[in-house]
Amino acid sequence: MDVVYAEVEITSSLSAPKLFKVYTDFDIIAPKINPESYKTITVIKGDGGVGSIKSMTYSDGTSSKHTVDDIDTSNFIFSWTFFEGDALMGIINTATYHMKFIPSPNGGSVFKQTFLIRYKGDAKQMDDVINITKEAITNTFKKMESYAIAHPESFTFSPATIACSVAVGGAISAGISISNNTNSSLLNSFISNFSRSSPLWGSLSLSDAPPAVVTESKTGVSFPAVLNESQGLLGIGLRKKAVLGLKNIDVYAFGVYADDNDIKKFISEKYGTLSTTELKNKDITQDLMESDVSVTVRLQIVYGKLSIRSVRNAFEDSVGSRLKKFGGSDNKELLQKFTSQFKDEYKIPRGSTIDLSKEKGYVLRTAIDGKEIGSVESQLLCRSILDLYIGNDPFDSKAKEEIDLKLVSAVTK
């Protein structure tokens, strides 16, 4: 069993009591000052004090649960342990954090936080996890400190108040959302906050004078406007992942393609007689997912330390949840058939491509850097894969909106 231990120490001009008080309000403050990382932090058992259990939901959609292990108002100490949640990516058993604010002679303080991560079985520690965790803790501390400086009236030390309002502050400091996106090496894992890409549209006769390539603005990753001679680019997006609930990593950029002729036929038959007003009430991408139109999602790796194991783990989680959503719980064999294609022998350095192509007859064909690694015939699997990118809860919501607009504009031309 792999174990990771490290500590972070930061000097502050603020007093230990004041910083301690700020962190007691972490559950409320964090989503406000760092919405790109935290969505909600709630108490699900207990009153927020020692022995309570809290649930954290991160901006990428993952979540975790942790116990409140210790709150020492006299010595300004918090301790908590993450023990459950998809943010642990199935490879972390527990992650324990200990935070202390030490008074300094000059009236300031020293913030000290340690973390101990225990992996399951033969799971290996995440690449760069120590440096990433330290950076995440430091970034969160700086934001909390800045908030305290900007709101001095809100943080007058009161032991009684602290005892009642504890929120395990920094819990999230190292919030284990260690990026599912960061998994496998949790760090390596796939995939969500959502950042913007600035899609242009590819060929698909839906676009006038299409460019030869379209570039995702944040990462600089380029996608061909036409794939496999007949598939036009509908839109591009970016898959991001919250690391430790704090730092976001660009994991991969993606482009969604559809066969030109298939799209034109699909649009004509399905929506040809509808008015623009009527179209607004239609979910075209939903219909597209269920149709037999040929669609390809190309993933282009941005995060240089992503491993094939991370890809496999991430798909087990994300595709598995979709299979359960659309087909019920008994789909383990289908999921394993798909994920087993991603064998450890494959390498995916930055710039590598993974093509997930839905072909006629609902055949999902998978290729890495142009080399086919397997195929599975299943309408349920095809729908589940596409739902990650153009469904109602996609990896990149803005990209999905832009693809919707693209399709609507094609109908109204």
C-alpha positions in Angstrom: 0.0 0.0 0.0 1.5 3.3 -1.1 1.4 6.2 1.4 2.1 9.9 0.8 3.0 12.4 3.5 4.0 16.0 3.3 3.5 19.4 5.0 3.0 23.0 4.0 4.1 26.0 6.2 3.2 29.6 5.4 3.9 32.8 7.4 1.1 35.3 7.8 0.7 38.8 9.2 -2.7 37.8 10.6 -3.0 36.4 14.0 -3.6 32.7 14.7 -7.1 33.3 16.3 -8.2 35.4 13.3 -7.1 32.8 10.7 -8.6 30.0 12.7 -11.9 31.9 12.8 -11.8 32.5 9.0 -11.3 28.8 8.4 -14.3 27.9 10.7 -16.4 29.6 8.0 -14.8 27.8 5.2 -18.0 26.0 4.2 -19.6 29.3 3.4 -16.6 31.3 2.2 -14.9 28.8 -0.2 -17.8 28.5 -2.7 -17.9 32.3 -2.9 -14.1 33.0 -3.3 -13.3 29.9 -5.3 -16.4 28.9 -7.3 -14.3 27.3 -10.0 -13.4 24.6 -7.4 -16.2 24.3 -4.9 -19.9 24.1 -5.4 -21.3 23.1 -2.0 -20.1 22.0 1.4 -22.7 20.6 3.6 -23.1 18.7 6.9 -24.8 15.4 6.3 -24.4 13.9 9.8 -24.0 15.7 13.1 -23.8 19.4 14.0 -20.5 20.3 12.2 -18.4 19.5 15.3 -16.1 16.5 16.0 -17.6 13.3 14.7 -19.7 15.0 12.1 -19.6 13.9 8.4 -19.5 16.5 5.6 -20.1 16.2 1.9 -18.2 18.3 -0.6 -19.3 18.8 -4.2 -16.7 20.2 -6.5 -17.2 22.3 -9.6 -16.2 19.4 -11.9 -19.2 17.4 -10.6 -17.2 15.0 -8.3 -17.8 14.8 -4.6 -16.3 13.5 -1.4 -17.2 12.8 2.2 -15.0 13.4 5.2 -15.2 13.1 9.0 -14.4 15.9 11.3 -11.7 14.4 13.6 -10.6 17.2 15.8 -11.4 20.9 16.5 -9.1 22.4 19.2 -10.2 26.0 19.8 -7.4 26.6 22.3 -4.5 25.5 20.1 -6.2 26.5 16.8 -6.2 23.0 15.3 -8.5 21.3 12.7 -8.2 17.6 11.6 -10.4 15.7 9.1 -10.3 12.6 7.0 -11.7 11.9 3.5 -13.0 8.4 3.3 -15.5 8.2 0.4 -16.5 9.7 -2.9 -15.8 9.5 -6.6 -13.2 12.2 -6.1 -11.0 9.5 -4.6 -11.2 7.7 -8.0 -11.4 4.3 -6.4 -7.6 4.2 -5.6 -7.4 6.2 -2.4 -8.5 4.5 0.8 -8.3 7.6 3.1 -6.7 11.0 3.2 -6.1 12.7 6.5 -5.3 16.4 7.0 -4.1 18.3 10.0 -4.1 22.1 10.1 -2.7 24.3 12.8 -2.3 28.1 13.2 0.8 28.8 15.4 1.0 32.3 17.1 4.2 34.3 16.2 5.9 36.8 18.6 5.2 39.7 16.2 1.5 39.2 16.4 1.2 37.2 13.2 1.2 33.5 12.8 2.4 30.4 11.0 0.0 28.3 9.1 1.0 24.6 9.0 -0.9 21.8 7.3 0.1 18.2 6.9 -1.5 15.5 4.8 -1.3 11.7 4.8 -2.8 9.8 1.8 -3.2 6.0 2.0 -3.8 4.2 -1.3 -5.8 1.0 -1.7 -4.1 -2.3 -2.3 -1.5 -2.1 -5.1 -2.7 1.3 -6.3 0.3 3.6 -6.9 0.6 7.2 -5.7 -0.3 10.0 -8.1 2.4 11.6 -10.1 3.4 15.0 -8.6 0.8 14.6 -6.0 2.9 16.3 -3.3 3.8 19.4 -5.3 0.2 19.7 -6.6 -1.3 19.3 -3.1 1.1 21.8 -1.7 0.3 24.3 -4.4 -3.4 23.8 -3.9 -3.1 24.3 -0.1 -1.1 27.4 -0.6 -3.5 28.9 -3.1 -6.4 28.3 -0.9 -4.7 29.8 2.1 -3.8 32.9 0.2 -7.5 33.4 -0.9 -8.7 32.8 2.7 -6.2 35.2 4.1 -7.1 37.9 1.5 -10.8 37.5 2.3 -10.0 38.0 6.0 -8.0 41.1 5.3 -10.9 42.5 3.2 -13.5 41.7 5.9 -11.8 42.5 9.2 -15.1 43.1 11.0 -16.3 39.6 10.3 -13.5 37.8 12.0 -13.2 38.9 15.6 -12.1 35.8 17.6 -14.6 34.2 19.8 -14.1 30.7 21.1 -17.8 30.2 21.7 -18.6 31.2 18.2 -15.9 28.9 16.8 -17.2 25.9 18.7 -20.6 26.3 17.2 -19.7 27.1 13.6 -16.8 24.8 12.8 -16.7 23.9 9.2 -13.5 22.0 9.0 -12.1 24.8 7.0 -9.1 23.8 5.1 -10.6 20.4 4.7 -10.9 21.3 1.2 -7.5 22.9 1.2 -6.3 19.7 0.0 -9.8 18.7 -0.9 -9.4 15.3 -2.4 -11.2 16.2 -5.5 -7.7 15.6 -6.4 -8.8 15.7 -9.7 -10.3 12.6 -10.7 -8.8 14.5 -13.2 -6.0 13.8 -11.5 -6.4 10.2 -10.7 -4.7 7.1 -11.4 -2.5 9.1 -10.3 -5.6 10.8 -9.2 -3.6 13.5 -10.6 -3.6 12.0 -13.9 -7.2 11.3 -14.1 -9.6 12.4 -16.7 -11.3 14.9 -16.9 -14.1 19.3 -14.8 -14.5 22.7 -14.1 -15.3 23.9 -17.5 -13.3 26.4 -19.3 -14.0 27.9 -22.5 -12.9 27.0 -25.9 -13.6 29.4 -28.6 -15.1 27.1 -31.2 -15.3 27.9 -34.8 -17.3 25.6 -36.9 -15.9 23.0 -39.3 -17.1 22.0 -42.7 -20.4 20.3 -42.6 -21.9 22.5 -45.2 -23.4 24.1 -42.2 -20.5 26.5 -42.3 -19.4 29.0 -45.0 -15.8 29.0 -46.0 -14.6 26.7 -43.2 -11.0 27.0 -42.0 -8.6 24.1 -42.5 -8.1 23.8 -38.7 -9.8 25.2 -35.6 -7.8 26.1 -32.5 -9.0 25.8 -29.0 -8.1 29.2 -27.6 -6.9 28.3 -24.1 -4.6 25.4 -24.9 -3.7 26.2 -28.5 -4.7 22.7 -29.5 -5.8 22.5 -33.2 -8.5 20.3 -34.7 -9.0 19.6 -38.4 -12.2 21.1 -39.7 -12.9 17.8 -41.5 -12.2 14.4 -40.2 -12.1 11.1 -42.2 -13.0 13.1 -45.4 -16.7 13.4 -44.5 -17.1 14.4 -40.9 -17.4 18.1 -40.2 -16.5 19.8 -36.9 -19.6 20.8 -34.9 -17.6 22.3 -32.0 -14.7 22.0 -29.6 -14.4 22.1 -25.9 -12.0 21.6 -23.0 -12.1 18.9 -20.3 -10.8 20.3 -17.0 -10.5 18.7 -13.7 -10.3 20.2 -10.2 -7.2 18.9 -8.4 -7.7 18.7 -4.7 -10.7 20.8 -5.1 -8.4 23.7 -5.7 -6.3 23.6 -8.8 -7.7 23.0 -12.2 -5.8 21.0 -14.8 -6.5 21.1 -18.5 -6.7 17.4 -19.2 -7.7 17.3 -22.9 -9.4 19.3 -25.6 -12.1 17.7 -27.6 -13.8 18.1 -30.9 -17.2 16.7 -31.9 -17.6 15.7 -35.5 -20.6 14.4 -37.5 -20.9 13.0 -41.0 -22.0 15.8 -43.4 -24.5 13.7 -45.4 -25.9 12.0 -42.3 -26.5 15.3 -40.6 -28.2 16.8 -43.6 -30.5 13.8 -43.9 -31.1 13.6 -40.2 -32.0 17.3 -40.0 -34.2 17.2 -43.1 -36.2 14.2 -42.0 -36.5 15.2 -38.3 -36.9 19.0 -38.4 -37.4 20.0 -42.0 -41.0 21.3 -41.5 -40.5 23.0 -38.1 -40.3 26.8 -37.6 -37.5 28.4 -35.6 -39.9 28.9 -32.7 -40.8 25.2 -32.7 -37.2 24.3 -32.8 -36.4 26.1 -29.6 -38.5 23.4 -27.8 -36.5 20.6 -29.3 -33.4 18.9 -27.9 -31.6 18.3 -31.2 -28.4 16.9 -29.6 -30.5 14.5 -27.6 -32.1 13.2 -30.8 -28.7 13.1 -32.4 -27.3 10.9 -29.7 -30.2 8.4 -30.2 -30.0 8.4 -34.0 -27.8 6.3 -36.2 -25.8 9.3 -37.5 -22.0 8.7 -37.5 -20.4 10.9 -34.9 -16.8 11.0 -33.7 -15.4 12.6 -30.5 -11.7 13.3 -30.8 -9.8 13.8 -27.6 -6.4 15.5 -27.8 -4.3 15.1 -24.7 -3.1 18.3 -23.0 -2.0 17.1 -19.6 1.5 15.6 -20.2 1.3 13.2 -17.2 -1.9 11.5 -18.1 -1.6 7.7 -18.1 -3.7 5.1 -19.9 -4.6 3.8 -16.5 -6.1 7.1 -15.6 -8.1 7.1 -18.8 -9.4 3.6 -18.0 -10.4 4.5 -14.5 -12.0 7.7 -15.6 -14.1 6.0 -18.2 -15.1 3.3 -15.7 -16.5 6.1 -13.5 -18.0 8.5 -16.1 -19.2 5.9 -18.7 -20.3 3.6 -15.9 -22.6 6.2 -14.4 -24.1 6.9 -17.8 -24.7 3.2 -18.5 -26.5 3.0 -15.2 -28.5 6.1 -16.0 -29.7 5.0 -19.4 -29.7 1.2 -19.0 -30.0 0.2 -15.4 -27.3 -1.2 -13.1 -26.6 -4.6 -14.8 -24.1 -3.3 -17.4 -20.7 -4.3 -15.9 -19.9 -6.7 -18.7 -20.5 -4.0 -21.3 -18.5 -1.4 -19.4 -15.6 -3.9 -19.0 -15.7 -4.7 -22.7 -15.1 -1.1 -23.4 -12.6 -0.1 -20.8 -10.5 -3.2 -21.3 -9.5 -1.8 -24.6 -7.3 0.8 -22.8 -4.4 -1.6 -22.1 -1.4 -0.5 -20.0 0.9 -0.9 -23.0 -0.5 2.2 -24.7 1.3 5.5 -24.1 -0.6 8.8 -24.4 1.9 11.7 -24.0 0.7 15.3 -24.7 -0.6 15.7 -28.2 -1.9 12.1 -28.4 -5.4 11.6 -29.8 -8.1 9.2 -28.8 -11.0 8.9 -31.3 -14.4 7.6 -30.0 -16.4 6.9 -33.2 -20.0 5.9 -33.4 -20.5 4.2 -36.7 -23.5 2.9 -38.5 -25.3 0.1 -36.7 -24.3 1.7 -33.3 -20.7 0.4 -33.4 -18.3 2.3 -31.1 -14.8 2.1 -32.6 -11.9 3.4 -30.5 -8.5 4.5 -31.8 -5.4 5.9 -30.2 -3.2 8.1 -32.5 -5.0 6.6 -35.5 -4.6 3.0 -34.6 -7.8 1.1 -33.8 -7.7 -0.6 -30.4 -11.1 -2.1 -30.4 -14.8 -1.9 -31.1 -18.1 -2.6 -29.3 -21.6 -2.8 -30.9 -24.0 -1.3 -28.5 -26.5 1.6 -28.8 -26.5 2.0 -25.1 -22.7 2.4 -25.0 -22.7 4.9 -27.9 -25.4 7.0 -26.2 -23.5 6.9 -22.9 -20.2 8.1 -24.5 -21.9 10.9 -26.4 -23.8 12.0 -23.3 -20.4 13.0 -21.7 -19.9 15.7 -24.4 -23.3 16.7 -25.7 -25.8 15.4 -23.1 -27.7 17.4 -20.5 -24.8 17.4 -18.0 -21.7 17.6 -20.3 -18.0 17.9 -19.4 -18.0 21.4 -21.1 -21.4 23.1 -20.9 -20.5 26.0 -23.1 -19.3 23.7 -25.9 -22.6 21.8 -25.7 -24.5 25.1 -26.1 -22.4 26.1 -29.1 -23.1 22.7 -30.7 -26.8 23.1 -30.1 -26.7 26.5 -31.8 -24.7 25.1 -34.7 -27.3 22.4 -35.3 -30.2 24.8 -34.9 -28.7 27.2 -37.4 -28.3 24.3 -39.8 -32.0 23.5 -39.6 -33.0 27.1 -40.2 -30.8 27.6 -43.3 
